Amino acid sequence: MSISFEPAFENGKPEEYRLPMNFLPYGLEVLDLPQEADERQVGLVVPLDLGAQPEDGIPTVSVGRDVVADPEALNSAILKQKLSAPTMIRRIDEPKPTKHIGFMEGFSCAPANRAVIVIDLGIAFWNAQFGDQFQEVFFISDTLQITPLGSQKINELRAAAGNPGGDRAIVDELGAAFPHSFFGGRVDMHDLWHGTAIADLAGRPDYAGEDVAMFGIELPRSVLVDSRGDGLKTTLGVVLRHTRSLVSQMPEGTIVDIILGFGFPGGPHAALRPDIQQIIRLISSISARHQVHLRLPAGNHLQDKCHARLPAHGSEVSWRIPPDDSSANTVDIGYLHTNPVVGLTTPDGASGSVTPKKGWVYNILLHGQIIGRLHSLPEPMNGWYQIRLALSPTANRAGRRSVPFGDWKIAVESAHETGLWVLRDDDTRDFGAPGIQRPSYFYDPCYRETDDFGATLVTDTYDLPGGCTGPLKVRRDGTASLLTLAEGGRIAVASALESHSGSEIRLAVYSGRAFNGTIPGTAILVDDLSAQLGVEVIGNGSDQAFRFTGTSAAVGMLRPQSRGV
């Protein structure tokens, strides 16, 4: 019994290659759909080089499930619409509004020395704690349309919040008008809303003084449920282009902080990645007449066992996939120069290997059935190349493929060290019926969770357990968010620290490390383990207080003086 790799797309004409960087896992998830599944449009292809696109619009390609599942048809559809490479694809789930809100599109920013632009979900801009700081809020749809909510409507909602049941009524009104937004989902009125907590920290007087104008950009809810980060990356370019236009209308010399509180692991860690370069180009293109900085978190993935390194000349690592998992488990493989040999072994011992050609897509077959796909991206990134491998879920679902759970093995034979990253997939839905989605992770018997005293380790420097000779495969180094690769110039990164008994301060047990083992950006003290974790914030439309922790809290607490502004 063996695994085989059969070409599904051959990159015969490199100049016509247009497949999205994240063709997988979407191209596998749609392939797994039963024939009777909803035939609705499921994908929107977006170019990453937005700097070359006209200011009045961004060309996109809408594609149905049959096209998404077929890499040849998908490449042809993108090429036909003349989208330039590289591209990415995002899920479409665009419910129709059930209520219209009267919008005020005019820009009405009061003169201010500073402006804070919060890009997030669940921003309770009407909360009395913000006073009249919020000047304008923008809602982004799944199809990347931008709808402004001007100061007049914001003032109306702020006044309505004081009425009995006003908070709930505001959420219902926003949800009806923007069903794709956070407010269009199942909103817990007593829970912490991420965007509100970030806005509270970033807009406090000790950060920006009393004279600060705030703006909110509400991302579509699909960004929140896509923990791999692809939904965010396909939205971020449009958001940053709009932000550039917003900033251009502010008085010259305004200090502007753009805050994005999300991060996600992945690889390879190469600054010339097209998705990273898009961010750098767009922030750099904002007028020098303004002092603009984008703030990003290091991510909370230090202990996720999501990164592994394999030495040169052949090695393998266990990939532990849980049972009853409804997600397409996905790994990025980063390699240098020469095409490697990639091997895959099931928990039952069936195995196979392939030397993937650049730009090709392969179906992975077991017993003659497709159980996964492999996509080798064609373009180098700082010398690194990327291969993405995705497997069907382990959950048994009627009419859909499944794979065995347990310890799979990925082997890579290369002339150089290889990096592997498990993509997060712990969201709660897929293209069909929602299902439990459990994260997979790498397993190394030599990896230690804690030191000899029971404290959680935060580095890769420790004594290996007996019988282990190394090198260590599963690493904490390399767990920082991919977006941190954009750091430098106008882009700042925040990591989180924790204190013990008021004295010892070290990296927080969740805060991701850079590929070279360093702490990304500026480290901010977030957690006091002798008292309470996190910092107190307002977290929704009420005056209820919450404790907010993580590198998202660190990015909200990052002060201008921390980075010399």
For each residue, the residues with C-beta under 8 A, 3 or more apart:
1: 348 349 350 366 367
2: 350 351 352
3: 344 345 346 350 351 352 364 365 366
4: 352 364 365
5: 352 353 354 356 362 363 364 365 374
6: 362 363 365
7: 10 360 361 362 363
8: 71 72 361 362 363 373
9: 19 71 72 75 360 361
10: 7 357 360
11: 14 17 357 358 359 360 378
12:
13: 16 17
14: 11 17 359 378
15:
16: 13 75 79
17: 11 13 14 75 85 359 378
18: 75 78 79 83 85 87
19: 9 23 71 74 75 78 87 359 361 375
20: 23 26 45 74 78 86 87 88 89
21: 48 86 87 88 274 275 377 386
22: 25 26 88 89 228 230 233 388
23: 19 20 26 27 71 74 89 361 375 388
24: 27 28 328 330 373 374 375 388 389 390
25: 22 28 29 228 328 330 388 390 423 425
26: 20 22 23 29 30 43 68 89 91 230
27: 23 24 30 31 68 69 71 74 361 373 375
28: 24 25 31 32 328 372 373 390 391 392
29: 25 26 32 33 328 430 431
30: 26 27 33 42 43 65 68 69 431
31: 27 28 69 370 373
32: 28 29 328 392 393 400 401
33: 29 30 37 65 69 400 431 432
34: 37 398 399 400 432
35: 399
36: 399
37: 33 34 65 431 432
38:
39: 64 65
40: 64 65 92
41: 62 63 64 92
42: 30 63 64 65 68 91 92 431
43: 26 30 62 63 64 65 67 68 89 90 91 92
44: 60 61 62 63 89 90 91 92 142 143 144 234
45: 20 60 61 62 63 74 77 78 83 87 88 89
46: 58 60 87 88 89 90 144 234 237 238
47: 50 52 53 58 59 60 83 84 85 86 87
48: 21 86 87 88 237 274 275 278
49: 52 53 84 86 274 278
50: 47 53 58 237 238 241 278 282
51: 278 281 282 285
52: 47 49 84
53: 47 49 50 57 58 59
54: 57 58
55: 241 245
56:
57: 53 54
58: 46 47 50 53 54 144 237 238 241
59: 47 53 81 82 83
60: 44 45 46 47 83 143 144
61: 44 45 77 78 81 83
62: 41 43 44 45 92
63: 41 42 43 44 45 67 68 74 77 89
64: 39 40 41 42 43 67 68
65: 30 33 37 39 40 42 43 68 69 431
66: 69 70 73
67: 43 63 64 70 73 74 77
68: 26 27 30 42 43 63 64 65 74 89
69: 27 30 31 33 65 66
70: 66 67 73 74
71: 8 9 19 23 27 74 75 361 375
72: 8 9 75 76
73: 66 67 70 76 77
74: 19 20 23 27 45 63 67 68 70 71 77 78 89
75: 9 16 17 18 19 71 72 78 79
76: 72 73 79 80
77: 45 61 63 67 73 74 80 81
78: 18 19 20 45 61 74 75 81 83 87
79: 16 18 75 76 82 83
80: 76 77
81: 59 61 77 78
82: 59 79
83: 18 45 47 59 60 61 78 79 87
84: 47 49 52 87
85: 17 18 47
86: 20 21 47 48 49 274 275 379
87: 18 19 20 21 45 46 47 48 78 83 84
88: 20 21 22 45 46 48 230 233 234 275
89: 20 22 23 26 43 44 45 46 63 68 74 230 234
90: 43 44 46 142 222 230 231 234 235
91: 26 42 43 44 142 222 226 231 431
92: 40 41 42 43 44 62 142 143
93: 142 180 222
94: 141 142 143 180
95: 179 180 184
96: 179
97: 100 176 177 178 179
98: 176 179
99: 173 176 177
100: 97 177
101: 149 153 173 174 177
102: 153
103: 147 148 149 150 153
104: 108 148 149 150 151 152 153
105: 148 150
106: 150
107: 136 246 249
108: 104 135 136 150 151 152
109: 112 115 135 136 213 249 250
110: 135 213
111: 251
112: 109 115 211 212 213 251 254
113: 209 211 212 254 255
114: 208 209 211 212 213 254 255 256 257
115: 109 112 212 213 214 215 247 250 254 255 256 257
116: 199 202 203 208 212 213 214 215 256 257 259
117: 214 215 216 217 243 246 247 256 257 258 259
118: 123 195 198 199 202 214 215 216 217 259 261
119: 217 219 236 239 243 258 259 260 261
120: 123 194 195 198 199 216 217 218 219 259 260 261 262
121: 181 182 193 194 195 218 219 221 223 224
122: 182 183 187 193 194 195 196 540
123: 118 120 137 193 195 196 199 216 218
124: 127 193 195 196 199 538 540 541
125: 130 134 137 154 157 199 214 216
126: 130 134 154 157 158 160 161 170 541
127: 124 130 161 196 538 540 541 542 543
128: 131 158 161 162 543
129: 200 538 543
130: 125 126 127 133 134 199 200 203 214
131: 128
132: 155 158
133: 130 203 212 213 214
134: 125 126 130 137 154 214 215 216
135: 108 109 110 151 154 213 214 215
136: 107 108 109 148 149 150 151 154 215 216 246
137: 123 125 134 148 149 154 215 216 217 218
138: 146 147 148 149 215 216 217 218 242
139: 146 147 149 178 181 218
140: 144 145 146 217 218 219 220 235 238 239
141: 94 144 145 146 147 178 180 220
142: 44 90 91 92 93 94 180 220 222
143: 44 60 92 94
144: 44 46 58 60 140 141 235 238
145: 140 141
146: 138 139 140 141 238 242
147: 103 138 139 141 178
148: 103 104 105 136 137 138
149: 101 103 104 136 137 138 139 153 154
150: 103 104 105 106 108 136 153 154
151: 104 108 135 136 154 155
152: 104 108 155 156
153: 101 102 103 104 149 150 156 157
154: 125 126 134 135 136 137 149 150 151 157 158
155: 132 151 152 158 159
156: 152 153 159 160
157: 125 126 153 154 160 161 170 173
158: 126 128 132 154 155 161
159: 155 156 162
160: 126 156 157 163 166 169 170
161: 126 127 128 157 158 166 167 170 541
162: 128 159 166
163: 160 166 169
164:
165: 168 169
166: 160 161 162 163 169 170
167: 161 170 171 189 540 541 542
168: 165 171 172 189
169: 160 163 165 166 172 173
170: 126 157 160 161 166 167 173 174 541
171: 167 168 174 175 183 187 189 541
172: 168 169 175 176
173: 99 101 157 169 170 176 177
174: 101 170 171 177 178 181 183 184
175: 171 172 178 179 181 183 184 185 187
176: 97 98 99 172 173 179 184
177: 97 99 100 101 173 174
178: 97 139 141 147 174 175 181 183 184 218
179: 95 96 97 98 175 176 184
180: 93 94 95 141 142 184 220 221 222
181: 121 139 174 175 178 184 185 218 220 221
182: 121 122 185 187 193 195 218 221 224
183: 122 171 174 175 178 187
184: 95 174 175 176 178 179 180 181 221
185: 175 181 182 221
186:
187: 122 171 175 182 183
188: 191
189: 167 168 171 540 541 542
190: 540 544
191: 188 539 540
192: 196 197 537 539 540 546 548
193: 121 122 123 124 182 196 197 539 540
194: 120 121 122 197 198 261 552
195: 118 120 121 122 123 124 182 198 199 216 218 261
196: 122 123 124 127 192 193 199 200 537 538 539 540 541
197: 192 193 194 200 201 537 538 539 546 548 552 553 556
198: 118 120 194 195 201 202 259 261 552 555 556
199: 116 118 120 123 124 125 130 195 196 202 203 214 216
200: 129 130 196 197 203 204 537 538 539 556
201: 197 198 204 207 535 537 548 553 556 557
202: 116 118 198 199 207 208 214 257 259 556
203: 116 130 133 199 200 207 208 212 214
204: 200 201 207 208
205: 208 209 210
206:
207: 201 202 203 204 212 559 560
208: 114 116 202 203 204 205 211 212 257
209: 113 114 205 212
210: 205
211: 112 113 114 208
212: 112 113 114 115 116 133 203 207 208 209
213: 109 110 112 114 115 116 133 135
214: 115 116 117 118 125 130 133 134 135 199 202 203
215: 115 116 117 118 134 135 136 137 138 246
216: 117 118 120 123 125 134 136 137 138 195 199
217: 117 118 119 120 137 138 140 239 242 243
218: 120 121 123 137 138 139 140 178 181 182 195
219: 119 120 121 140 223 224 232 235 239
220: 140 141 142 180 181 223 231 235
221: 121 180 181 182 184 185 224 225
222: 90 91 93 142 180 225 226 231
223: 121 219 220 226 231 232 235 262
224: 121 182 219 221
225: 221 222 231 427 428 429
226: 91 222 223 229 230 231 232 427
227: 264 424 425 426 427
228: 22 25 231 264 266 330 423 424 425
229: 226 232 233 262 263 264 266 423 424 482
230: 22 26 88 89 90 226 233 234
231: 90 91 220 222 223 225 226 228 234 235
232: 219 223 226 229 235 236 262 264
233: 22 88 229 230 236 237 275
234: 44 46 88 89 90 230 231 237
235: 90 140 144 219 220 223 231 232 238 239
236: 119 232 233 239 240 260 278 279
237: 46 48 50 58 233 234 240 241 278 279 282
238: 46 50 58 140 144 146 235 241 242
239: 119 140 217 219 235 236 242 243
240: 236 237 243 244 258 279 282 283 294
241: 50 55 58 237 238 244 245 282
242: 138 146 217 238 239 245 246
243: 117 119 217 239 240 246 247 258 286
244: 240 241 247 248 282 285 286
245: 55 241 242 248 249
246: 107 117 136 215 242 243 249 250
247: 115 117 243 244 250 254 256 286 287 290 292
248: 244 245 286 287
249: 107 109 245 246
250: 109 115 246 247 254 256 290
251: 111 112 254
252: 289 290
253: 289 290 291
254: 112 113 114 115 247 250 251 290 291
255: 113 114 115 290 291 560 565
256: 114 115 116 117 247 250 286 290 291 292 293
257: 114 115 116 117 202 208 292 293 295 560
258: 117 119 240 243 283 292 293 294 295
259: 116 117 118 119 120 198 202 294 295 555 556
260: 119 120 236 294 295 296 297 483 555
261: 118 119 120 194 195 198 297 552 555 556
262: 120 223 229 232 297 552
263: 229 296 297 298 299 300 301 480 481 482 483 484 512 551
264: 227 228 229 232 299 301 423 424 481 482 483
265: 299 301 304 306 307 421 422 423 424 479 480 481 482 512
266: 228 229 332 421 423 482
267: 307 332 334 386 419 420 421 478 482 515
268: 273 332 334 335 381 384 385 386 419 421
269: 334 419 478 480 482 485 514 515
270: 273 276 334 381 382 383 384 485
271: 276 277 381 382 485 486
272: 276 277 380 381 382
273: 268 270 276 277 381 482 485
274: 21 48 49 86 277 278 379 381
275: 21 48 86 88 233 278 279 482
276: 270 271 272 273 279 280 482 483 485 486
277: 271 272 273 274 280 281
278: 48 49 50 51 236 237 274 275 281 282
279: 236 237 240 275 276 282 283 294 483 486 491
280: 276 277 283 284 486 488 489 491
281: 51 277 278 284 285
282: 50 51 237 240 241 244 278 279 285 286
283: 240 258 279 280 286 292 294 486 489 490 491
284: 280 281 489 490
285: 51 244 281 282
286: 243 244 247 248 256 282 283 290 292 490
287: 247 248 290
288:
289: 252 253
290: 247 250 252 253 254 255 256 286 287
291: 253 254 255 256 565
292: 247 256 257 258 283 286 490
293: 256 257 258 490 491 492 560 563 565
294: 240 258 259 260 279 283 486 490 491 492
295: 257 258 259 260 492 493 494 555 558
296: 260 263 481 483 484 486 487 491 492 493 494 521 555
297: 260 261 262 263 300 481 493 494 495 550 551 552 554 555
298: 263 480 481 484 493 494 495 496 511 512 519 520 521 551 554
299: 263 264 265 479 480 481 484 511 512 551
300: 263 297 510 511 512 550 551 552
301: 263 264 265 304 306 424 479 480 481 510 512
302: 458 476 479 507 508 509 510 511 512 513
303: 449 456 476 509 510
304: 265 301 422 424 439 441 479
305: 422 441 442 443 444 447 474
306: 265 301 421 422 423 424 441 442 479
307: 265 267 419 420 421 422 442 474 475 476 477 478 479
308: 317 419 420 442 444 473 474 475
309: 417 418 419 420 471 473 475 478
310: 315 316 317 411 412 414 417 418 420 473
311: 315 417 471
312: 414 415 416 417 418
313: 413 414 415
314: 411 412 413 414
315: 310 311 411 412 473
316: 310 343 345 409 410 411 412
317: 308 310 409 410 420 442 443 444 473 474
318: 407 408 409 442 443 444
319: 329 331 407 408 409 410 422 440 441 442 443
320: 406 407 408 440 441 442 443
321: 325 329 391 394 403 405 406 408 440
322: 325 394 405 438 439 440
323: 394 395 405
324: 394 395 396 405 436 438
325: 321 322 329 393 394 395 405 436 437 438 440
326: 393 395 397 430 434 435 436 437
327: 393 425 426 427 430 437 438
328: 24 25 28 29 32 390 391 392 393 425 430
329: 319 321 325 390 391 393 422 425 440
330: 24 25 228 388 389 390 391 422 423 425
331: 319 388 389 390 410 420 421 422 423
332: 266 267 268 386 387 388 420 421 423
333: 340 342 386 387 388 389 410 412 418 419 420
334: 267 268 269 270 384 385 386 418 419 420 421
335: 268 338 339 340 384 385 387 412 414 416 418 419
336: 383 384 385 414 415 416 417
337: 383 385 415 416
338: 335 414 415
339: 335 355 356 357 358 376
340: 333 335 355 387 412 413 414 418
341: 353 354 355 411 412 413 414
342: 333 353 354 355 356 374 387 389 410 411 412
343: 316 351 352 353 409 410 411 412 413
344: 3 351 352 353 364 372 389 408 409 410 411
345: 3 316 349 350 351 408 409 411
346: 3 349 350 351 366 403 404 408
347: 404 405 406 407 408
348: 1 404
349: 1 345 346
350: 1 2 3 345 346 366
351: 2 3 343 344 345 346 409
352: 2 3 4 5 343 344 364
353: 5 341 342 343 344 411
354: 5 341 342 362 374
355: 339 340 341 342
356: 5 339 342 360 362 374 376 387
357: 10 11 339 360 376
358: 11 339 376 377 378 385
359: 11 14 17 19 376 377 378
360: 7 9 10 11 356 357 375 376
361: 7 8 9 19 23 27 71 373 374 375 376
362: 5 6 7 8 354 356 373 374 375
363: 5 6 7 8 370 372 373
364: 3 4 5 344 352 370 371 372 373 374 389 391
365: 3 4 5 6 368 369 370 371
366: 1 3 346 350 369 371 403
367: 1
368: 365
369: 365 366 401
370: 31 363 364 365 373 392 401
371: 364 365 366 391 392 401 403
372: 28 344 363 364 389 390 391 392 403
373: 8 24 27 28 31 361 362 363 364 370 389 390
374: 5 24 342 354 356 361 362 364 387 388 389 390
375: 19 23 24 27 71 360 361 362 387 388 389
376: 339 356 357 358 359 360 361 385 386 387
377: 21 358 359 385 386 387 388
378: 11 14 17 358 359
379: 86 274 385
380: 272 383 384 385
381: 268 270 271 272 273 274 384 385 386
382: 270 271 272
383: 270 336 337 380
384: 268 270 334 335 336 380 381
385: 268 334 335 336 337 358 376 377 379 380 381
386: 21 267 268 332 333 334 376 377 381
387: 332 333 335 340 342 356 374 375 376 377
388: 22 23 24 25 330 331 332 333 374 375 377
389: 24 330 331 333 342 344 364 372 373 374 375 410
390: 24 25 28 328 329 330 331 372 373 374
391: 28 321 328 329 330 364 371 372 403 408
392: 28 32 328 370 371 372 400 401 402 403
393: 32 325 326 327 328 329 397 400 401 402 403 430 435
394: 321 322 323 324 325 402 403 404 405
395: 323 324 325 326 402 435 436
396: 324 402
397: 326 393 400 402 432 433 435
398: 34
399: 34 35 36
400: 32 33 34 392 393 397 432
401: 32 369 370 371 392 393
402: 392 393 394 395 396 397
403: 321 346 366 371 372 391 392 393 394
404: 346 347 348 394
405: 321 322 323 324 325 347 394
406: 320 321 347
407: 318 319 320 347 443
408: 318 319 320 321 344 345 346 347 391
409: 316 317 318 319 343 344 345 351
410: 316 317 319 331 333 342 343 344 389 420
411: 310 314 315 316 341 342 343 344 345 353
412: 310 314 315 316 333 335 340 341 342 343 418 420
413: 313 314 340 341 343
414: 310 312 313 314 335 336 338 340 341 417 418
415: 312 313 336 337 338
416: 312 335 336 337
417: 309 310 311 312 336 414
418: 309 310 312 333 334 335 340 412 414
419: 267 268 269 307 308 309 333 334 335 478 515
420: 267 307 308 309 310 317 331 332 333 334 410 412 442
421: 265 266 267 268 306 307 331 332 334 478
422: 265 304 305 306 307 319 329 330 331 439 440 441 442
423: 25 228 229 264 265 266 306 330 331 332
424: 227 228 229 264 265 301 304 306 439
425: 25 227 228 327 328 329 330 437 439 440
426: 227 327 437 438 439
427: 225 226 227 327 437
428: 225 434 436 437
429: 225 434 435 437
430: 29 326 327 328 393 433 434 435 437
431: 29 30 33 37 42 65 91
432: 33 34 37 397 400
433: 397 430
434: 326 428 429 430
435: 326 393 395 397 429 430
436: 324 325 326 395 428
437: 325 326 327 425 426 427 428 429 430
438: 322 324 325 327 426
439: 304 322 422 424 425 426
440: 319 320 321 322 325 329 422 425
441: 304 305 306 319 320 422
442: 305 306 307 308 317 318 319 320 420 422 473 474
443: 305 317 318 319 320 407 447 474
444: 305 308 317 318 447 472 473 474
445: 465 468
446: 464 465 468 470 472 473
447: 305 443 444 472 473 474
448: 451 457 462 464 465
449: 303 456 457
450: 453 454 455 456 457
451: 448 454 455 457 462
452:
453: 450
454: 450 451
455: 450 451
456: 303 449 450 509
457: 448 449 450 451 462 476
458: 302 476 506 507 508 509 511
459: 462 476 507 513 517
460: 472 475 476 477 517
461:
462: 448 451 457 459
463:
464: 446 448 468 469 470 472
465: 445 446 448 468
466:
467:
468: 445 446 464 465
469: 464
470: 446 464
471: 309 311
472: 444 446 447 460 464 475
473: 308 309 310 315 317 442 444 446 447
474: 305 307 308 317 442 443 444 447
475: 307 308 309 460 472 478 479
476: 302 303 307 457 458 459 460 479 513
477: 307 460 513 514 515 516 517
478: 267 269 307 309 419 421 475 513 514 515
479: 265 299 301 302 304 306 307 475 476 512 513
480: 263 265 269 298 299 301 484 512 513 514 515 520
481: 263 264 265 296 297 298 299 301 484 512 551
482: 229 263 264 265 266 267 269 273 275 276 485
483: 260 263 264 276 279 296 486
484: 263 296 298 299 480 481 487 493 512 514 520 521
485: 269 270 271 273 276 482
486: 271 276 279 280 283 294 296 483 491
487: 296 484 491 492 493 520 521
488: 280 491
489: 280 283 284
490: 283 284 286 292 293 294
491: 279 280 283 293 294 296 486 487 488
492: 293 294 295 296 487 521 522 558 563
493: 295 296 297 298 484 487 520 521 522 555
494: 295 296 297 298 521 522 523 524 551 554 555 557 558
495: 297 298 507 508 511 512 519 520 521 522 523 524 551 554
496: 298 507 508 510 511 523 524 525 526 527 549 550 551 553 554
497: 505 506 507 508 511 523 524 525 526 527
498: 505 506 507 508 509 525 526 527 528 529
499: 502 503 504 505 525 527 528 529 530
500: 503 504 505 506 529 530
501: 504 529 530
502: 499 528 530
503: 499 500
504: 499 500 501
505: 497 498 499 500 525
506: 458 497 498 500
507: 302 458 459 495 496 497 498 511 513 519 523
508: 302 458 495 496 497 498 511 526 527 551
509: 302 303 456 458 498
510: 300 301 302 303 496 550 551
511: 298 299 300 302 458 495 496 497 507 508 519 523 551 554
512: 263 265 298 299 300 301 302 479 480 481 484 495 520 551
513: 302 459 476 477 478 479 480 507 517 518 519 520
514: 269 477 478 480 484 517 518 519 520
515: 267 269 419 477 478 480
516: 477
517: 459 460 477 513 514
518: 513 514
519: 298 495 507 511 513 514 523
520: 298 480 484 487 493 495 512 513 514
521: 296 298 484 487 492 493 494 495
522: 492 493 494 495 558 562 563
523: 494 495 496 497 507 511 519 554
524: 494 495 496 497 553 554 557 558 562
525: 496 497 498 499 505 528
526: 496 497 498 508 533 534 535 549 550 551 553 554 557
527: 496 497 498 499 508 533 534 549
528: 498 499 502 525 531 532 533
529: 498 499 500 501 533
530: 499 500 501 502
531: 528
532: 528 547
533: 526 527 528 529 547 549
534: 526 527 547 548 549 550 553
535: 201 526 547 548 549 553 557
536: 545 546 547 548
537: 192 196 197 200 201 545 546 547 548 553
538: 124 127 129 196 197 200 542 543 544 545 546
539: 191 192 193 196 197 200 544 545 546 548
540: 122 124 127 167 189 190 191 192 193 196 544
541: 124 126 127 161 167 170 171 189 196
542: 127 167 189 538
543: 127 128 129 538
544: 190 538 539 540
545: 536 537 538 539
546: 192 197 536 537 538 539
547: 532 533 534 535 536 537
548: 192 197 201 534 535 536 537 539 552 553 556
549: 496 526 527 533 534 535 553
550: 297 300 496 510 526 534 553 554
551: 263 297 298 299 300 481 494 495 496 508 510 511 512 526 554 555
552: 194 197 198 261 262 297 300 548 555 556
553: 197 201 496 524 526 534 535 537 548 549 550 556 557
554: 297 298 494 495 496 511 523 524 526 550 551 557 558
555: 198 259 260 261 295 296 297 493 494 551 552 558
556: 197 198 200 201 202 259 261 548 552 553
557: 201 494 524 526 535 553 554
558: 295 492 494 522 524 554 555 562 563
559: 207 562
560: 207 255 257 293 563 565
561: 564 565
562: 522 524 558 559
563: 293 492 522 558 560
564: 561
565: 255 291 293 560 561
